[in-house]
């Protein structure tokens, strides 16, 4: 069924109930006011209409206002008011309710769950005082003109009656509309409500049947009802006091009737003051209680959400006191470290790897001292003994028992795989760097590393560094080995030749293979005749046969030596050594030749 057709049916099914309540309350109030033209001590109808409007959509307000207005006029005509008077006063009542509902709805769209109960209470009180003042001014002027009553007294009587009625009845109506009649008969609530209301009624009847001025005795049970049942208790309690007090005074009983120096208006004013006193005691208390309950629920919801996030987070959430004692550890620690949360409570610095422990204690002290969060990476011991790499974000938060004290909250996650990946990446980079600087066949330095070391060594000559000697050599008749025995034998020959070169120099000297069968020895600070000594050792080492693919080979080598004691370009020194090598080959191979320059 379309929504547009359902709303009017709901409204028209609901409006007769409002009309009935308004008519019944108006008839009772007017009857207790002793005749036409008199103003009621407590007016209920406007509060009913205001509460009804605040619990309905604004587009439905005209229908409810019309129903309440018709009921109010009917009740007044029934008790004997003139039609004109009845219509004007009923319009004042409706305007009053509309004004209150409009102000509250504008500033508090959802009166069922306001963000601040105290603020809403203040707004509703101010709106009530304003609405009743507006309607009271018009009504008092009408009563003065048509019935000759004093304007000031008429205004005060109207104002007091309608303020009390609006505060009490509008609140009651909202509670019923929001929670239904089940609020009054809910399990665990109905018995207490009946008992406390019965106590209040008994005390009220006793107070209003005695001639002694003991009206204040009705306030303690009213406070009890309010404390136990919030706004529901206040509304029902004040209504009960108004009914008992109004009926008793109307029948000529109670301390109000015995005030012989007062007329009916004076007695009504005293009853209004009595009821207003009850409202002033109980309503602020209920507002404060409602606000406290709202904040408590909000805190409980926040705690529940925090606990849910912490308990179900894959990260381990830990709360630690400033002295290092763990106060809370989330259940995910069982997956991370194999320990149950209860086993992680207390001081467990021993779980941190010994190499990381001091650094983490200092990190926690820094977080507490500065208040700034920080992220650390360290190792924690698993229950089975191995260590797990974790990343922990530390931040401060107030301690539960003392806002001046600070705890530390840790959010810990397992980064073991990430750490392994990082270490593998670092190792891969090292390997790539090594490969980019090393000859893959012999393991010697390649051309790139040779150029770097030679450039650095020659640069130091300009700063008074030691002299440099460069030995350029190759394997004599290496091509014949490749051609006759194959490349496998040639490679074996080069590997063994390279090993013998390494064994012929110091650890600090560089042995490089620029390519093919060419090798270079870079000697820093070789000493007097040091380069020639190394050359002779190399020549001697190569005389021992080399095993290559099952064949014993005796190979020779030709060596060119160039030295530098002053700054020189690397290419120039290499060219001189290469030229010396050429001279050694021309002289018959298997020997060395020293360049005369340098």
CORLINTA-V594110 format. One record per backbone hydrogen bond with DSSP energy under -1.0 kcal/mol. NH is the residue of the N-H (numbers start at 1). CO is the residue of the C=O. Records with the same first field share a line. If there is no record, write none. Layout:
BEGIN
NH = CO + CO
END
This chain:
BEGIN
7 = 3
10 = 6
11 = 7
12 = 8
13 = 9
14 = 10
15 = 11
18 = 14
19 = 15
20 = 16
21 = 17
22 = 18
23 = 19
24 = 20
25 = 21
26 = 22
27 = 23
28 = 24
29 = 25
30 = 26
31 = 27
32 = 28
34 = 31
38 = 35
43 = 161
48 = 44
49 = 45
50 = 46
51 = 47
52 = 48
53 = 49
54 = 50
55 = 51
56 = 53
60 = 57
61 = 58
64 = 60
65 = 61
66 = 62
67 = 63
68 = 64
69 = 65
70 = 66
71 = 67
72 = 68
73 = 69
74 = 70
75 = 71
76 = 72
77 = 73
78 = 74
79 = 75
81 = 76
86 = 82
87 = 83
88 = 84
89 = 85
90 = 86
91 = 87
92 = 88
93 = 89
94 = 90
95 = 91
96 = 92
97 = 93
98 = 94
99 = 95
100 = 96
101 = 97
102 = 98
103 = 99
104 = 100
105 = 101
106 = 102
107 = 103
108 = 104
120 = 116
121 = 117
122 = 118
123 = 119
124 = 120
125 = 121
126 = 122
127 = 123
128 = 124
129 = 125
130 = 126
131 = 127
132 = 128
133 = 129
134 = 130
135 = 131
136 = 132
137 = 133
138 = 134
139 = 135
140 = 136
141 = 137
142 = 138
143 = 139
144 = 140
145 = 141
146 = 142
147 = 143
149 = 143
154 = 150
155 = 151
156 = 152
157 = 153
158 = 154
159 = 155
160 = 156
161 = 157
162 = 158
163 = 159
164 = 160
165 = 161
166 = 162
167 = 163
168 = 164
169 = 165
170 = 166
172 = 168
173 = 169
174 = 170
175 = 171
176 = 172
177 = 173
178 = 174
179 = 175
180 = 176
183 = 180
184 = 181
189 = 186
190 = 186
193 = 189
194 = 190
195 = 191
196 = 192
197 = 193
198 = 194
199 = 195
200 = 196
201 = 197
202 = 198
203 = 199
204 = 200
205 = 201
206 = 202
207 = 203
208 = 204
214 = 212
217 = 214
218 = 215
219 = 216
222 = 218
223 = 219
224 = 220
225 = 221
226 = 222
227 = 223
228 = 224
229 = 225
230 = 226
232 = 229
233 = 229
234 = 230
235 = 231
236 = 232
237 = 233
238 = 234
239 = 235
240 = 236
241 = 237
242 = 238
243 = 239
244 = 240
245 = 241
246 = 242
247 = 243
248 = 244
249 = 245
250 = 246
251 = 247
253 = 248
258 = 254
259 = 256
260 = 258
262 = 259
267 = 263
268 = 264
269 = 265
270 = 266
271 = 267
272 = 268
273 = 269
274 = 270
275 = 271
276 = 272
277 = 273
278 = 274
279 = 275
280 = 276
281 = 277
282 = 278
283 = 279
286 = 282
287 = 283
288 = 284
289 = 285
290 = 286
291 = 287
292 = 288
293 = 289
294 = 290
295 = 291
296 = 292
297 = 293
298 = 294
299 = 295
300 = 296
301 = 297
302 = 298
303 = 299
304 = 300
305 = 301
306 = 302
307 = 303
308 = 304
309 = 305
310 = 306
311 = 307
312 = 308
316 = 412
318 = 410
319 = 328
320 = 408
321 = 325
324 = 321
326 = 346
327 = 319
328 = 319
330 = 317
333 = 330
334 = 331
336 = 332
337 = 333
344 = 341
346 = 326
351 = 348
352 = 349
353 = 379
356 = 353
357 = 353
360 = 356
361 = 357
362 = 358
363 = 359
364 = 360
365 = 361
366 = 362
367 = 363
368 = 364
369 = 365
370 = 366
371 = 367
374 = 394
376 = 392
378 = 390
380 = 388
381 = 351
382 = 386
383 = 337
385 = 382
388 = 380
390 = 378
391 = 413
392 = 376
393 = 411
394 = 374
395 = 409
397 = 407
399 = 405
405 = 402
407 = 397
408 = 320
409 = 395
410 = 318
411 = 393
412 = 316
413 = 391
415 = 389
419 = 415
420 = 416
421 = 417
422 = 418
423 = 419
424 = 420
425 = 421
426 = 422
427 = 423
428 = 424
429 = 425
430 = 426
431 = 427
432 = 428
433 = 429
434 = 430
435 = 431
436 = 432
439 = 444
443 = 439
445 = 511
446 = 437
450 = 446
451 = 447
452 = 448
453 = 449
454 = 450
455 = 451
456 = 452
457 = 453
458 = 454
459 = 455
460 = 456
463 = 460
464 = 461
465 = 460
468 = 564
469 = 523
470 = 562
471 = 521
472 = 560
473 = 519
474 = 558
476 = 556
478 = 475
482 = 478
483 = 479
484 = 480
485 = 481
486 = 482
490 = 486
491 = 487
492 = 488
493 = 489
494 = 490
495 = 491
496 = 492
497 = 493
498 = 494
499 = 495
500 = 496
501 = 497
502 = 498
503 = 499
505 = 502
510 = 522
512 = 520
513 = 445
518 = 515
519 = 473
520 = 512
521 = 471
522 = 510
523 = 469
525 = 467
530 = 527
533 = 529
534 = 530
535 = 531
536 = 532
537 = 533
538 = 534
539 = 535
540 = 536
541 = 537
542 = 538
543 = 540
546 = 553
548 = 551
551 = 548
553 = 546
558 = 474
559 = 591
560 = 472
561 = 593
562 = 470
564 = 468
573 = 569
574 = 570
575 = 571
576 = 572
577 = 573
578 = 574
579 = 575
580 = 576
581 = 577
582 = 578
583 = 579
584 = 580
585 = 581
586 = 582
587 = 583
588 = 585
589 = 584
593 = 559
595 = 561
END
